[in-house]
């Protein structure tokens, strides 16, 4: 039975290949096919991949997210920001803030209308809304990569999703601190320390990524063979993910920082990225099929009114926030119109934040928030990539 992991890995890849092909016939993004295929073979439907197998393959998810984050980091070139200025940063801050604000207001209104508004439910609304800012860069990146999307909207989108998670972590830390103060559950921890903790996580992650970005830059000068250069990047990604998790940082942010440093410092980054491009497809397929297997259809039956409020109000907040940010920064009309639609997917970071939320609220409310986020992930991940594709097609940056 020691080879069971190989069996599951093979099942994931075969499922992804088959459903990716079906998705193409239906003119859907490959990632949507991967997710649907994973959902079908997962514990919720056919059970070909058991729950314990899903948990045992989390290493695949960590490695895949590392590669995706590294590739997104490569888009954060100084030359690009010199050309567009701080527009993506402003847009990322506003779309994150409006998503949080929209969810908080709508949930508070629900409690007010139903006569349930009190300190406990205000804390609940704060913690739930704090998670709304996070966006899933993986699904967005895969759509851009599959259809070879190019243009100002695509560049802005990749920059915004790269910055988005940093903003989300900071907003989450601040709102969690406020929720703790309201609940008087943080008597041994100062408010300042709680607010500063997310900033420390971001600084630590960027620092780890920057160090390994420089190491990769130097190592790819020394090692000139294609195989050696691929091995350097893979080893650096593995170590970056490991150290980030070990020291309490964010592997996603660290790998983005590693990619950004490498892209801005190395003259070989395009050549090396071309090599890495050819080894990542099976990793990405396993990741998204596995993500689909983790989705639980039964959660949709328990999500309730608050869950649907979260799902809808977050989308409205993202769209309005992205439009506002693009309008303020005088971005192109197509960025104003379509960027928000491409920011709907939500997955890994949000699920991680929901786990932290269970430690802040009581067991019942923590479980409710976890259920809401997992249910939202199911909907966002199944429909988000398709909407992202349609937005990029409407903007003329995907040619079908």
JONOR-V825439 format. One record per run of one state. SS is the DSSP state (h for helix, s for strand, l for the rest). FROM is the first residue (numbers start at 0). LEN is the number of residues. If there is no record, write none. Layout:
BEGIN
ss=[SS:SS]
from=[FROM:FROM]
len=[LEN:LEN]
END
This chain:
BEGIN
ss=[l:h:l:h:l:h:l:h:l:h:l:h:l:h:l:h:l:h:l:h:l:h:l:h:l:h:l:h:l:h:l:h:l:h:l:h:l:h:l]
from=[0:3:25:29:41:50:56:57:73:77:84:86:113:118:131:136:147:151:183:190:222:225:246:250:265:268:294:296:301:303:328:332:338:339:343:347:360:362:394]
len=[3:22:4:12:9:6:1:16:4:7:2:27:5:13:5:11:4:32:7:32:3:21:4:15:3:26:2:5:2:25:4:6:1:4:4:13:2:32:6]
END
